[in-house]
Amino acid sequence: ETGVTQTPRHLVMGMTNKKSLKCEQHLGHNAMYWYKQSAKKPLELMFVYNFKEQTENNSVPSRFSPECPNSSHLFLHLHTLQPEDSALYLCASSQERGGAFYEQYFGPGTRLTVT
Amino acid sequence: GQNIDQPTEMTATEGAIVQINCTYQTSGFNGLFWYQQHAGEAPTFLSYNVLDGLEEKGRFSSFLSRSKGYSYLLLKELQMKDSASYLCAVEYGNKLVFGAGTILRVKS
């Protein structure tokens, strides 16, 4: 248990569906991240939120839309996905202080399958 | 690019020592992390190196050479539960770039 929770743990959706992934951190951190993990490929950073402001969008297609209503919650809204978007989606959080980088704590991930 | 290279798979025997190497582009380097990820679980933090040298933490140690763009994770007294993927991640600016991970299989 890392203090970062994600729901749902598994999701199967069709290409025309709209769904949302949720992440919540109980660590008092001020930065949150979305990563995509595909088989045999490196973790790919998708979005970074620092103090609720999006500071990084790593050229992610617009069919992925993040939302960070407060420093404890992060959402990833999904619509009109493609089969190649099937992957494990990981949320992480960390404490950023004056540009210094501290270790990230990961949630268990959502295993997404697009049919 | 910011390629992070590590071996795809390694196999070692219970009780032995194994070294997992990681090489990276040195330009813009701020620090290096090692994470452990068991199948179907979240990555968990193992170590962080920012200065040259060896950081020891129980059975796990991590080494860094900034000038060579090289790090390794050393696992001693291997246990079956150490079977997992080990991820090398480099901090470039405010971004963490991950390697593809090394799958370690520990056999009895």
Backbone of each chain as ProteinMPNN parsed JSONL, in Angstrom:
{"seq_chain_A": "ETGVTQTPRHLVMGMTNKKSLKCEQHLGHNAMYWYKQSAKKPLELMFVYNFKEQTENNSVPSRFSPECPNSSHLFLHLHTLQPEDSALYLCASSQERGGAFYEQYFGPGTRLTVT", "coords_chain_A": {"N_chain_A": [[0.853, -1.203, 0.0], [0.824, 2.01, -1.093], [-0.188, 4.486, -0.552], [-1.384, 5.692, -2.635], [-4.21, 5.462, -4.513], [-6.11, 3.841, -7.079], [-8.871, 3.752, -9.265], [-11.05, 2.405, -11.79], [-9.62, -0.913, -11.207], [-9.497, -2.584, -13.327], [-10.558, -2.229, -16.701], [-12.676, -2.511, -19.417], [-13.412, -1.292, -22.527], [-15.337, -0.093, -25.31], [-14.54, 1.347, -28.518], [-16.107, 3.563, -28.903], [-16.938, 4.396, -26.472], [-17.135, 6.45, -23.445], [-15.159, 6.955, -20.689], [-13.808, 7.277, -17.328], [-10.772, 7.425, -15.506], [-9.726, 7.238, -12.126], [-7.691, 8.726, -9.643], [-6.323, 8.885, -6.414], [-4.459, 10.426, -3.886], [-3.052, 9.994, -0.658], [-1.042, 11.228, 0.684], [-0.334, 13.804, 1.057], [1.028, 15.075, -0.951], [2.107, 17.399, -3.57], [2.279, 17.148, -6.276], [1.176, 15.379, -9.136], [0.904, 12.597, -11.404], [0.298, 11.092, -14.61], [0.977, 8.018, -16.137], [1.665, 5.836, -18.905], [1.886, 2.38, -19.369], [2.997, 0.073, -21.497], [3.293, -3.304, -22.723], [6.575, -4.539, -22.462], [7.681, -2.059, -22.989], [9.063, 1.178, -22.114], [7.909, 2.977, -19.205], [5.728, 5.573, -19.988], [5.578, 8.977, -19.638], [2.66, 10.882, -19.326], [1.069, 13.109, -18.384], [1.663, 15.874, -16.154], [0.866, 17.305, -13.091], [1.332, 20.057, -11.072], [0.855, 21.497, -8.044], [-1.862, 21.587, -8.744], [-1.805, 22.675, -11.282], [-1.4, 22.089, -14.711], [1.651, 21.093, -15.816], [2.997, 19.689, -17.669], [2.524, 18.181, -20.755], [2.849, 15.503, -22.47], [2.826, 15.377, -25.405], [0.392, 14.021, -25.805], [-2.385, 12.344, -27.274], [-5.532, 14.006, -27.956], [-7.704, 12.504, -27.219], [-7.298, 11.642, -24.717], [-7.913, 13.148, -21.71], [-6.925, 15.045, -19.059], [-7.779, 15.81, -15.632], [-7.511, 17.795, -12.772], [-8.813, 18.433, -9.943], [-8.081, 19.111, -7.329], [-5.21, 18.98, -5.121], [-5.131, 16.368, -4.304], [-6.543, 14.671, -5.917], [-6.835, 13.14, -9.11], [-7.849, 12.829, -12.432], [-8.391, 10.886, -15.398], [-9.843, 11.345, -18.33], [-11.417, 9.481, -20.818], [-12.048, 9.046, -24.266], [-13.354, 7.859, -27.355], [-11.258, 5.944, -27.842], [-8.454, 4.004, -29.147], [-7.574, 0.639, -30.167], [-4.801, 0.348, -29.729], [-4.378, 1.842, -27.51], [-4.72, 0.281, -25.366], [-3.44, -0.676, -22.311], [-1.494, -0.503, -19.243], [-2.39, 1.926, -16.996], [-0.838, 4.165, -14.998], [-0.887, 6.012, -12.021], [0.87, 8.503, -10.22], [2.393, 10.171, -7.394], [4.19, 12.923, -5.922], [6.348, 14.931, -3.825], [7.09, 18.129, -4.548], [9.648, 20.456, -4.112], [10.787, 23.546, -4.415], [11.887, 23.023, -6.955], [13.435, 20.82, -6.485], [13.65, 17.307, -6.822], [11.731, 14.64, -5.76], [11.207, 11.199, -4.767], [8.766, 9.319, -6.585], [5.558, 8.069, -5.795], [3.7, 5.317, -6.638], [0.433, 4.358, -7.784], [-1.619, 1.329, -7.976], [-2.428, 1.002, -10.565], [-4.515, 1.009, -13.534], [-5.768, -1.457, -15.516], [-6.341, -1.242, -18.787], [-8.386, -2.197, -21.445], [-9.093, -1.87, -24.784], [-11.636, -2.476, -26.974]], "CA_chain_A": [[0.0, 0.0, 0.0], [1.734, 3.148, -1.237], [-0.869, 5.738, -0.266], [-1.985, 6.168, -3.877], [-5.224, 4.491, -4.946], [-6.644, 4.049, -8.423], [-10.069, 2.996, -9.638], [-11.116, 0.987, -11.46], [-8.382, -1.649, -11.422], [-9.592, -3.156, -14.675], [-11.596, -1.572, -17.486], [-12.8, -2.891, -20.822], [-14.307, -0.331, -23.155], [-15.352, -0.035, -26.755], [-13.9, 2.542, -29.071], [-17.016, 4.717, -28.885], [-17.316, 4.69, -25.088], [-16.451, 7.469, -22.651], [-14.94, 6.494, -19.314], [-12.817, 8.056, -16.594], [-9.942, 6.788, -14.488], [-9.584, 8.097, -10.96], [-6.531, 8.522, -8.789], [-6.353, 9.682, -5.186], [-3.275, 10.222, -3.046], [-3.289, 10.311, 0.758], [0.3, 11.475, 1.194], [-0.095, 15.235, 1.2], [1.915, 15.534, -2.011], [1.564, 18.493, -4.367], [2.438, 16.864, -7.699], [0.589, 14.105, -9.541], [1.347, 12.212, -12.738], [-0.259, 9.941, -15.32], [1.899, 7.287, -16.989], [1.159, 4.693, -19.65], [2.856, 1.294, -19.415], [2.665, -0.997, -22.441], [4.157, -4.475, -22.569], [7.95, -4.481, -22.947], [8.066, -0.685, -23.329], [9.259, 1.993, -20.908], [6.841, 3.839, -18.715], [5.664, 6.83, -20.744], [4.914, 10.067, -18.935], [1.594, 11.508, -20.119], [0.716, 14.422, -17.852], [2.142, 16.24, -14.834], [0.199, 18.416, -12.435], [2.072, 20.578, -9.939], [-0.046, 22.458, -7.389], [-3.102, 21.56, -9.529], [-1.618, 23.246, -12.598], [-0.747, 21.16, -15.615], [2.966, 21.608, -16.203], [3.579, 18.847, -18.703], [1.646, 17.375, -21.589], [3.895, 14.875, -23.262], [2.33, 15.072, -26.759], [-0.623, 12.975, -25.674], [-3.563, 12.626, -28.123], [-6.625, 14.696, -27.263], [-8.702, 11.546, -26.726], [-7.0, 11.542, -23.286], [-8.106, 14.478, -21.147], [-6.737, 14.98, -17.617], [-8.434, 16.807, -14.783], [-6.965, 17.778, -11.418], [-9.625, 19.402, -9.19], [-7.331, 19.53, -6.131], [-3.893, 18.333, -5.109], [-5.242, 14.965, -3.893], [-7.3, 13.882, -6.892], [-6.459, 13.275, -10.52], [-8.688, 12.013, -13.304], [-8.044, 10.791, -16.817], [-11.073, 11.102, -19.085], [-11.107, 8.743, -22.039], [-13.147, 8.978, -25.247], [-12.989, 7.397, -28.709], [-9.917, 5.358, -27.805], [-8.067, 3.043, -30.167], [-7.05, -0.594, -29.542], [-3.4, 0.507, -29.298], [-4.366, 2.519, -26.22], [-4.776, -0.738, -24.317], [-2.185, -0.62, -21.541], [-1.654, -0.238, -17.815], [-2.282, 3.365, -16.736], [-0.366, 4.343, -13.629], [-0.881, 7.335, -11.418], [1.913, 8.653, -9.209], [2.46, 11.483, -6.758], [5.459, 13.228, -5.272], [6.403, 16.247, -3.197], [8.03, 19.011, -5.222], [10.041, 21.578, -3.255], [11.779, 24.454, -5.001], [12.544, 22.421, -8.104], [14.074, 19.545, -6.128], [12.817, 16.187, -7.246], [11.677, 13.571, -4.787], [10.717, 9.959, -5.369], [7.344, 9.226, -6.889], [4.827, 6.925, -5.253], [2.778, 4.878, -7.681], [-0.751, 3.571, -7.516], [-1.562, -0.026, -8.537], [-2.702, 1.026, -11.999], [-5.76, 0.539, -14.157], [-5.502, -2.247, -16.733], [-7.348, -0.832, -19.764], [-8.473, -2.932, -22.707], [-9.996, -1.219, -25.732], [-12.063, -3.495, -27.948]], "C_chain_A": [[0.887, 1.252, 0.0], [1.103, 4.475, -0.844], [-1.472, 6.376, -1.501], [-2.962, 5.09, -4.36], [-5.741, 4.862, -6.33], [-7.886, 3.182, -8.609], [-10.482, 3.374, -11.054], [-9.763, 0.313, -11.659], [-8.328, -2.258, -12.813], [-10.746, -2.473, -15.401], [-11.532, -2.077, -18.918], [-13.803, -1.931, -21.444], [-14.219, -0.414, -24.669], [-14.808, 1.282, -27.242], [-14.807, 3.761, -29.031], [-17.41, 5.136, -27.474], [-16.586, 5.91, -24.539], [-16.348, 6.935, -21.225], [-13.914, 7.401, -18.655], [-12.059, 7.174, -15.617], [-9.748, 7.776, -13.35], [-8.348, 7.711, -10.167], [-6.669, 9.424, -7.566], [-5.103, 9.381, -4.374], [-3.533, 10.765, -1.638], [-1.98, 10.671, 1.442], [0.61, 12.94, 1.385], [0.848, 15.793, 0.15], [1.264, 16.647, -2.832], [1.743, 18.288, -5.869], [1.86, 15.486, -8.001], [0.851, 13.874, -11.02], [0.459, 11.099, -13.298], [0.834, 9.354, -16.216], [1.127, 6.203, -17.737], [2.251, 3.638, -19.683], [2.334, 0.201, -20.341], [3.676, -2.118, -22.287], [5.519, -4.236, -23.223], [8.388, -3.094, -23.407], [8.269, 0.115, -22.055], [7.979, 2.682, -20.475], [6.892, 5.157, -19.483], [4.913, 7.864, -19.926], [3.882, 10.712, -19.845], [1.356, 12.941, -19.655], [1.345, 14.602, -16.475], [1.315, 17.404, -14.331], [1.009, 18.781, -11.201], [1.232, 21.681, -9.323], [-1.311, 22.66, -8.228], [-2.958, 22.153, -10.934], [-0.897, 22.234, -13.49], [0.561, 21.764, -16.092], [3.601, 20.784, -17.306], [2.469, 18.114, -19.43], [2.557, 16.768, -22.636], [3.371, 14.415, -24.617], [1.31, 13.944, -26.743], [-1.821, 13.328, -26.56], [-4.717, 13.195, -27.313], [-7.724, 13.754, -26.793], [-8.439, 11.201, -25.243], [-7.072, 12.955, -22.708], [-7.958, 14.41, -19.631], [-7.526, 16.067, -16.902], [-7.874, 16.668, -13.378], [-7.717, 18.81, -10.581], [-8.965, 19.907, -7.914], [-6.066, 18.692, -6.074], [-3.952, 16.862, -4.713], [-5.889, 14.071, -4.933], [-6.851, 14.184, -8.319], [-7.338, 12.323, -11.324], [-8.067, 11.958, -14.7], [-9.31, 10.394, -17.562], [-10.712, 10.533, -20.447], [-12.3, 8.777, -22.992], [-12.581, 8.657, -26.613], [-11.568, 6.871, -28.753], [-9.715, 4.348, -28.93], [-7.539, 1.774, -29.49], [-5.613, -0.463, -29.052], [-3.27, 1.293, -27.996], [-4.492, 1.537, -25.061], [-3.424, -0.812, -23.626], [-2.528, -0.549, -20.063], [-1.433, 1.256, -17.603], [-1.992, 3.563, -15.25], [-0.437, 5.806, -13.233], [0.243, 7.366, -10.388], [1.81, 10.028, -8.574], [3.833, 11.66, -6.143], [5.356, 14.603, -4.632], [7.478, 17.055, -3.9], [8.351, 20.175, -4.289], [11.129, 22.376, -3.962], [12.55, 23.832, -6.153], [13.246, 21.122, -7.782], [13.104, 18.401, -6.368], [12.875, 15.092, -6.204], [11.009, 12.357, -5.406], [9.211, 9.994, -5.545], [6.774, 7.945, -6.283], [3.721, 6.575, -6.231], [1.554, 4.178, -7.105], [-0.64, 2.228, -8.212], [-1.888, -0.088, -10.023], [-4.098, 0.584, -12.362], [-5.385, -0.187, -15.436], [-6.641, -1.972, -17.714], [-7.252, -1.683, -21.027], [-9.51, -2.26, -23.587], [-10.347, -2.222, -26.824], [-12.697, -2.849, -29.176]], "O_chain_A": [[1.605, 1.517, 0.964], [1.794, 5.494, -0.805], [-2.013, 7.479, -1.43], [-2.572, 3.945, -4.585], [-5.799, 6.035, -6.699], [-7.936, 2.034, -8.167], [-10.294, 4.514, -11.479], [-8.852, 0.917, -12.226], [-7.257, -2.424, -13.398], [-11.779, -2.175, -14.803], [-10.475, -2.07, -19.55], [-14.916, -1.776, -20.942], [-13.18, -0.756, -25.234], [-14.636, 2.222, -26.467], [-14.321, 4.889, -29.118], [-18.132, 6.116, -27.295], [-15.57, 6.347, -25.08], [-17.344, 6.514, -20.637], [-13.239, 8.188, -19.32], [-12.633, 6.289, -14.983], [-9.623, 8.981, -13.566], [-8.007, 6.535, -10.039], [-7.081, 10.579, -7.675], [-4.733, 8.221, -4.197], [-4.134, 11.823, -1.45], [-1.822, 10.448, 2.643], [1.703, 13.29, 1.83], [1.412, 16.872, 0.337], [0.046, 16.826, -2.806], [1.393, 19.168, -6.655], [2.031, 14.545, -7.226], [1.0, 14.82, -11.794], [-0.064, 10.272, -12.551], [1.517, 10.072, -16.947], [0.092, 5.719, -17.28], [3.404, 3.943, -19.986], [1.372, -0.5, -20.026], [4.779, -1.91, -21.782], [5.61, -3.796, -24.369], [9.368, -2.97, -24.142], [7.706, -0.23, -21.016], [7.084, 2.934, -21.282], [7.948, 5.777, -19.614], [3.755, 7.659, -19.562], [4.178, 11.051, -20.991], [1.436, 13.876, -20.451], [1.54, 13.642, -15.73], [1.088, 18.375, -15.053], [1.334, 17.919, -10.384], [0.926, 22.679, -9.977], [-1.772, 23.789, -8.396], [-3.919, 22.128, -11.703], [0.081, 21.608, -13.082], [0.57, 22.832, -16.704], [4.652, 21.16, -17.826], [1.592, 17.507, -18.815], [2.981, 17.443, -23.574], [3.45, 13.234, -24.955], [1.362, 13.029, -27.566], [-2.234, 14.487, -26.597], [-4.86, 12.901, -26.126], [-8.599, 14.171, -26.034], [-9.26, 10.547, -24.599], [-6.368, 13.853, -23.17], [-8.782, 13.779, -18.968], [-7.887, 17.092, -17.481], [-7.771, 15.56, -12.85], [-7.291, 19.963, -10.516], [-9.258, 21.014, -7.463], [-5.876, 17.792, -6.892], [-2.935, 16.17, -4.774], [-5.796, 12.847, -4.846], [-6.536, 15.32, -8.672], [-7.543, 11.169, -10.946], [-7.328, 12.852, -15.115], [-9.79, 9.267, -17.446], [-9.822, 11.035, -21.135], [-13.437, 8.56, -22.572], [-11.498, 9.107, -26.986], [-10.766, 7.289, -29.588], [-10.666, 3.902, -29.572], [-7.098, 1.836, -28.342], [-5.239, -1.095, -28.064], [-2.177, 1.398, -27.44], [-4.382, 1.93, -23.9], [-2.392, -0.99, -24.273], [-3.698, -0.536, -19.681], [-0.394, 1.789, -17.992], [-2.778, 3.187, -14.38], [-0.096, 6.703, -14.003], [0.53, 6.351, -9.754], [1.212, 10.941, -9.144], [4.546, 10.692, -5.878], [4.401, 15.342, -4.866], [8.656, 16.699, -3.85], [7.448, 20.806, -3.741], [12.264, 21.916, -4.085], [13.744, 24.089, -6.309], [13.621, 20.383, -8.692], [11.9, 18.522, -6.144], [13.959, 14.664, -5.809], [10.334, 12.458, -6.43], [8.484, 10.61, -4.766], [7.418, 6.896, -6.266], [2.911, 7.423, -6.606], [1.629, 3.5, -6.08], [0.311, 1.993, -8.957], [-1.655, -1.108, -10.671], [-4.771, -0.116, -11.605], [-4.763, 0.388, -16.33], [-7.77, -2.413, -17.501], [-6.175, -1.861, -21.596], [-10.664, -2.097, -23.191], [-9.469, -2.748, -27.508], [-13.113, -3.552, -30.098]]}, "seq_chain_B": "GQNIDQPTEMTATEGAIVQINCTYQTSGFNGLFWYQQHAGEAPTFLSYNVLDGLEEKGRFSSFLSRSKGYSYLLLKELQMKDSASYLCAVEYGNKLVFGAGTILRVKS", "coords_chain_B": {"N_chain_B": [[18.084, 12.173, -28.189], [16.767, 10.806, -25.072], [17.744, 8.213, -24.236], [17.401, 5.385, -22.214], [19.139, 2.661, -21.282], [18.91, -0.731, -20.474], [19.434, -4.179, -19.577], [17.2, -6.629, -20.985], [16.307, -9.014, -19.78], [17.268, -11.053, -16.973], [18.683, -13.85, -15.279], [19.117, -15.434, -12.161], [20.493, -17.225, -9.35], [18.986, -18.306, -6.31], [20.215, -16.851, -3.341], [22.497, -15.9, -4.507], [24.465, -13.159, -5.983], [23.471, -10.391, -7.937], [23.92, -8.092, -10.612], [22.472, -5.333, -12.054], [22.64, -3.41, -14.839], [22.588, 0.011, -16.035], [22.534, 2.399, -18.524], [22.781, 5.789, -19.677], [21.929, 8.941, -21.294], [24.052, 11.664, -20.676], [23.659, 14.409, -20.773], [21.966, 17.054, -19.254], [21.373, 15.644, -16.996], [20.063, 15.015, -13.749], [19.61, 13.262, -11.645], [19.238, 9.815, -10.555], [16.995, 7.119, -10.397], [16.064, 3.956, -8.998], [13.556, 1.555, -9.376], [11.392, -1.045, -8.208], [9.263, -3.455, -9.639], [6.78, -5.668, -9.17], [4.997, -8.225, -10.92], [1.927, -7.12, -12.127], [1.682, -5.212, -10.168], [2.237, -1.975, -8.532], [5.06, 0.121, -9.353], [7.715, 0.349, -6.979], [9.699, 2.468, -4.972], [13.214, 2.162, -4.813], [15.884, 3.258, -4.699], [17.89, 6.285, -4.827], [20.22, 8.096, -6.618], [22.441, 10.78, -6.778], [24.957, 11.773, -6.577], [28.309, 10.667, -7.408], [29.219, 7.29, -6.74], [28.59, 4.664, -4.304], [25.513, 3.698, -2.949], [24.253, 2.172, -0.169], [21.701, -0.019, 0.906], [20.608, -2.11, 2.931], [20.097, -5.276, 1.539], [20.217, -4.311, -0.974], [22.066, -2.283, -3.223], [23.07, 0.71, -4.869], [24.829, 2.115, -7.561], [26.523, 4.921, -8.976], [27.953, 6.575, -11.773], [28.484, 9.599, -12.856], [29.957, 10.842, -14.884], [30.351, 8.829, -16.718], [27.826, 8.126, -17.41], [26.426, 5.975, -16.225], [24.971, 3.442, -14.249], [24.422, 1.024, -11.669], [22.414, -1.537, -10.175], [22.737, -3.457, -7.37], [22.016, -6.569, -6.129], [22.048, -8.497, -3.299], [22.375, -11.76, -1.729], [20.167, -13.142, -2.918], [16.64, -13.597, -3.017], [13.675, -15.543, -3.575], [11.498, -13.859, -3.749], [12.555, -11.632, -4.878], [12.261, -11.76, -7.542], [11.254, -9.912, -10.177], [10.494, -6.909, -12.06], [12.977, -4.5, -12.729], [13.329, -1.131, -12.72], [15.081, 1.453, -14.216], [15.372, 4.903, -13.852], [15.781, 8.155, -15.036], [16.312, 11.458, -14.036], [15.653, 14.234, -15.818], [15.863, 17.56, -15.902], [12.719, 18.563, -14.892], [11.544, 16.188, -15.421], [10.93, 12.705, -15.404], [12.491, 10.046, -16.877], [11.996, 6.819, -17.959], [13.646, 3.631, -18.204], [13.097, 0.571, -20.084], [12.994, -1.463, -18.325], [14.296, -4.27, -16.462], [13.732, -7.625, -16.405], [14.013, -9.705, -13.76], [14.667, -12.991, -12.969], [14.595, -15.221, -10.375], [15.912, -18.266, -9.534], [15.566, -21.408, -7.839]], "CA_chain_B": [[17.075, 11.591, -27.331], [17.166, 10.505, -23.706], [17.611, 6.771, -24.138], [17.826, 4.697, -21.009], [19.354, 1.281, -21.714], [19.14, -1.744, -19.468], [19.159, -5.494, -20.181], [15.785, -6.993, -20.976], [16.053, -10.086, -18.815], [18.4, -11.693, -16.305], [18.323, -14.97, -14.408], [20.129, -15.676, -11.135], [20.138, -18.291, -8.402], [18.709, -17.911, -4.932], [21.405, -16.735, -2.503], [23.605, -15.304, -5.263], [24.502, -11.705, -6.172], [23.237, -10.016, -9.329], [24.116, -6.672, -10.901], [21.662, -4.874, -13.183], [23.257, -2.187, -15.331], [21.757, 1.014, -16.695], [23.294, 3.495, -19.124], [21.875, 6.884, -20.033], [22.522, 10.159, -21.852], [24.468, 12.467, -19.529], [23.265, 15.812, -20.904], [20.762, 17.413, -18.524], [21.147, 14.679, -15.905], [19.937, 15.555, -12.397], [19.614, 12.194, -10.656], [18.822, 8.514, -11.085], [16.193, 6.306, -9.496], [15.749, 2.554, -9.274], [12.268, 1.098, -8.869], [11.071, -2.462, -8.353], [7.858, -3.652, -9.978], [6.309, -7.038, -9.295], [3.974, -8.388, -11.952], [0.587, -6.708, -11.738], [1.703, -4.282, -9.043], [2.819, -0.661, -8.79], [6.495, 0.276, -9.083], [8.031, 0.883, -5.662], [10.995, 3.136, -4.93], [14.325, 1.445, -4.179], [17.053, 4.074, -4.398], [18.105, 7.514, -5.582], [21.619, 8.527, -6.646], [22.703, 12.042, -7.466], [26.414, 11.917, -6.555], [29.049, 9.455, -7.754], [29.521, 6.383, -5.642], [27.713, 3.558, -3.956], [24.538, 3.886, -1.874], [23.864, 0.84, 0.291], [20.469, -0.054, 1.681], [20.318, -3.513, 3.19], [20.603, -6.205, 0.511], [20.281, -3.607, -2.248], [22.983, -1.154, -3.339], [23.021, 1.333, -6.193], [26.072, 2.827, -7.876], [26.391, 5.912, -10.046], [29.084, 7.318, -12.321], [27.871, 10.664, -13.657], [30.758, 11.136, -16.076], [30.214, 7.717, -17.663], [26.414, 7.862, -17.72], [26.308, 4.563, -15.896], [24.541, 3.075, -12.908], [23.99, -0.366, -11.508], [21.709, -1.963, -8.966], [23.334, -4.707, -6.907], [21.151, -7.293, -5.203], [22.8, -9.567, -2.64], [21.596, -12.797, -1.03], [18.905, -13.142, -3.643], [15.515, -14.389, -2.541], [12.686, -15.785, -4.641], [10.61, -12.698, -3.832], [13.211, -10.574, -5.647], [11.842, -11.899, -8.95], [10.46, -8.717, -10.481], [11.105, -6.029, -13.053], [13.715, -3.42, -12.089], [13.259, 0.017, -13.623], [16.02, 2.561, -14.058], [14.705, 6.135, -14.28], [16.693, 9.293, -14.947], [15.694, 12.776, -13.901], [16.138, 15.275, -16.716], [15.041, 18.714, -15.564], [11.642, 18.151, -14.002], [10.897, 15.037, -16.037], [11.53, 11.412, -15.098], [12.461, 9.189, -18.061], [12.197, 5.445, -17.528], [14.052, 2.556, -19.087], [12.052, -0.437, -20.314], [12.989, -2.403, -17.205], [14.983, -5.558, -16.537], [13.008, -8.682, -15.699], [14.921, -10.6, -13.036], [14.076, -14.269, -12.538], [15.416, -15.897, -9.375], [15.579, -19.685, -9.511], [16.071, -22.106, -6.641]], "C_chain_B": [[17.621, 11.318, -25.945], [16.993, 9.017, -23.478], [18.166, 6.252, -22.832], [17.945, 3.218, -21.395], [19.629, 0.378, -20.534], [18.812, -3.093, -20.099], [17.693, -5.865, -20.033], [15.466, -8.007, -19.898], [17.35, -10.579, -18.213], [17.856, -12.827, -15.448], [19.455, -15.198, -13.424], [19.588, -16.703, -10.144], [19.904, -17.718, -7.015], [19.994, -17.92, -4.112], [22.578, -16.057, -3.191], [23.52, -13.778, -5.245], [24.249, -11.415, -7.651], [23.384, -8.499, -9.472], [23.331, -6.314, -12.158], [22.195, -3.501, -13.601], [22.257, -1.277, -16.022], [22.688, 2.085, -17.258], [22.324, 4.529, -19.663], [22.659, 8.025, -20.653], [22.836, 11.111, -20.704], [23.988, 13.915, -19.591], [21.96, 16.083, -20.178], [20.464, 16.531, -17.334], [21.063, 15.387, -14.56], [20.029, 14.465, -11.333], [19.069, 10.916, -11.257], [18.115, 7.704, -10.007], [16.208, 4.852, -9.953], [14.417, 2.226, -8.601], [12.155, -0.397, -9.088], [9.59, -2.589, -8.681], [7.568, -5.143, -10.115], [5.158, -7.082, -10.283], [2.603, -7.998, -11.404], [0.525, -5.725, -10.589], [2.332, -2.952, -9.44], [4.335, -0.698, -8.614], [6.699, 0.843, -7.685], [9.472, 1.371, -5.655], [12.03, 2.283, -4.205], [15.446, 2.389, -3.766], [17.093, 5.306, -5.284], [19.569, 7.875, -5.472], [21.719, 9.852, -7.388], [24.208, 12.314, -7.533], [27.065, 10.586, -6.935], [29.24, 8.583, -6.518], [28.413, 5.381, -5.385], [26.817, 3.948, -2.788], [24.052, 2.505, -1.457], [22.632, 0.928, 1.173], [20.086, -1.51, 1.869], [20.92, -4.413, 2.126], [20.772, -5.522, -0.836], [21.282, -2.452, -2.161], [22.84, -0.583, -4.74], [24.255, 2.192, -6.369], [25.817, 3.786, -9.022], [27.759, 6.45, -10.451], [28.501, 8.351, -13.276], [28.64, 10.883, -14.951], [30.592, 10.059, -17.14], [28.767, 7.458, -18.06], [26.038, 6.434, -17.419], [25.866, 4.389, -14.445], [24.336, 1.569, -12.86], [23.271, -0.546, -10.186], [22.263, -3.334, -8.602], [22.401, -5.342, -5.879], [21.934, -8.472, -4.633], [21.849, -10.562, -1.999], [20.195, -12.908, -1.63], [17.878, -14.082, -3.021], [14.504, -14.54, -3.68], [11.799, -14.566, -4.833], [11.245, -11.527, -4.585], [12.91, -10.682, -7.14], [10.854, -10.772, -9.259], [11.115, -7.992, -11.645], [11.768, -4.874, -12.316], [13.867, -2.283, -13.1], [14.289, 1.057, -13.243], [15.318, 3.804, -14.591], [15.632, 7.317, -14.032], [15.904, 10.588, -14.928], [16.395, 13.755, -14.829], [15.281, 16.504, -16.478], [13.982, 18.283, -14.572], [10.891, 16.946, -14.551], [11.662, 13.767, -15.685], [11.369, 10.526, -16.319], [12.846, 7.781, -17.637], [12.826, 4.591, -18.613], [12.934, 1.542, -19.191], [11.985, -1.46, -19.19], [13.756, -3.68, -17.5], [14.191, -6.569, -15.732], [14.028, -9.627, -15.081], [14.155, -11.839, -12.6], [15.048, -14.936, -11.58], [14.96, -17.35, -9.319], [16.211, -20.354, -8.289], [17.116, -23.147, -7.013]], "O_chain_B": [[18.795, 11.565, -25.671], [16.198, 8.598, -22.637], [19.256, 6.63, -22.403], [16.958, 2.599, -21.791], [20.477, 0.678, -19.693], [18.018, -3.167, -21.036], [17.031, -5.466, -19.075], [14.472, -7.875, -19.184], [18.402, -10.533, -18.851], [16.728, -12.774, -14.958], [20.625, -15.162, -13.804], [18.394, -17.0, -10.111], [20.555, -16.756, -6.608], [20.77, -18.873, -4.173], [23.549, -15.68, -2.535], [22.653, -13.186, -4.602], [24.762, -12.121, -8.519], [23.022, -7.734, -8.578], [23.516, -6.932, -13.207], [22.197, -2.557, -12.811], [21.226, -1.722, -16.524], [23.536, 2.614, -16.539], [21.202, 4.208, -20.054], [23.885, 8.08, -20.557], [21.984, 11.345, -19.846], [23.918, 14.581, -18.558], [20.953, 15.426, -20.443], [19.404, 16.658, -16.721], [21.884, 16.254, -14.257], [20.486, 14.733, -10.222], [18.502, 10.931, -12.35], [18.571, 7.615, -8.867], [16.348, 4.561, -11.14], [14.179, 2.562, -7.441], [12.736, -0.95, -10.021], [8.755, -1.915, -8.077], [8.041, -5.8, -11.043], [4.437, -6.1, -10.461], [2.176, -8.483, -10.356], [-0.557, -5.43, -10.082], [2.885, -2.811, -10.531], [4.84, -1.475, -7.804], [5.948, 1.716, -7.25], [10.352, 0.758, -6.259], [11.767, 1.749, -3.127], [15.914, 2.341, -2.628], [16.443, 5.377, -6.327], [20.112, 7.956, -4.37], [21.161, 10.024, -8.472], [24.678, 13.003, -8.438], [26.459, 9.523, -6.804], [29.4, 9.081, -5.404], [27.445, 5.27, -6.138], [27.286, 4.459, -1.772], [23.51, 1.756, -2.27], [22.512, 1.79, 2.044], [19.337, -2.077, 1.072], [22.114, -4.327, 1.838], [21.393, -6.076, -1.743], [21.338, -1.737, -1.16], [22.527, -1.307, -5.685], [24.675, 2.903, -5.455], [25.016, 3.517, -9.917], [28.606, 6.742, -9.607], [28.073, 8.011, -14.379], [28.035, 11.089, -16.004], [30.681, 10.347, -18.334], [28.507, 6.653, -18.954], [25.414, 5.756, -18.235], [26.326, 5.092, -13.545], [24.107, 0.926, -13.885], [23.49, 0.188, -9.223], [22.26, -4.255, -9.419], [22.045, -4.716, -4.88], [22.419, -9.33, -5.371], [20.68, -10.263, -1.755], [19.186, -12.784, -0.936], [18.191, -15.184, -2.57], [14.494, -13.752, -4.626], [11.39, -14.267, -5.955], [10.569, -10.547, -4.897], [13.266, -9.792, -7.912], [9.771, -10.694, -8.679], [12.158, -8.41, -12.149], [11.189, -4.324, -11.38], [14.446, -2.449, -14.174], [14.361, 1.49, -12.093], [14.731, 3.764, -15.672], [16.197, 7.459, -12.948], [14.963, 10.783, -15.698], [17.573, 14.066, -14.653], [14.097, 16.504, -16.813], [14.296, 17.705, -13.531], [9.739, 16.708, -14.189], [12.893, 13.757, -15.671], [10.247, 10.274, -16.76], [13.897, 7.573, -17.03], [12.574, 4.798, -19.8], [11.937, 1.634, -18.476], [11.032, -2.235, -19.108], [13.85, -4.113, -18.648], [13.996, -6.403, -14.528], [14.808, -10.266, -15.787], [13.12, -11.742, -11.941], [16.2, -15.187, -11.935], [13.785, -17.638, -9.09], [17.246, -19.919, -7.783], [17.648, -23.828, -6.136]]}, "name": "protein", "num_of_chains": 2, "seq": "ETGVTQTPRHLVMGMTNKKSLKCEQHLGHNAMYWYKQSAKKPLELMFVYNFKEQTENNSVPSRFSPECPNSSHLFLHLHTLQPEDSALYLCASSQERGGAFYEQYFGPGTRLTVTGQNIDQPTEMTATEGAIVQINCTYQTSGFNGLFWYQQHAGEAPTFLSYNVLDGLEEKGRFSSFLSRSKGYSYLLLKELQMKDSASYLCAVEYGNKLVFGAGTILRVKS"}
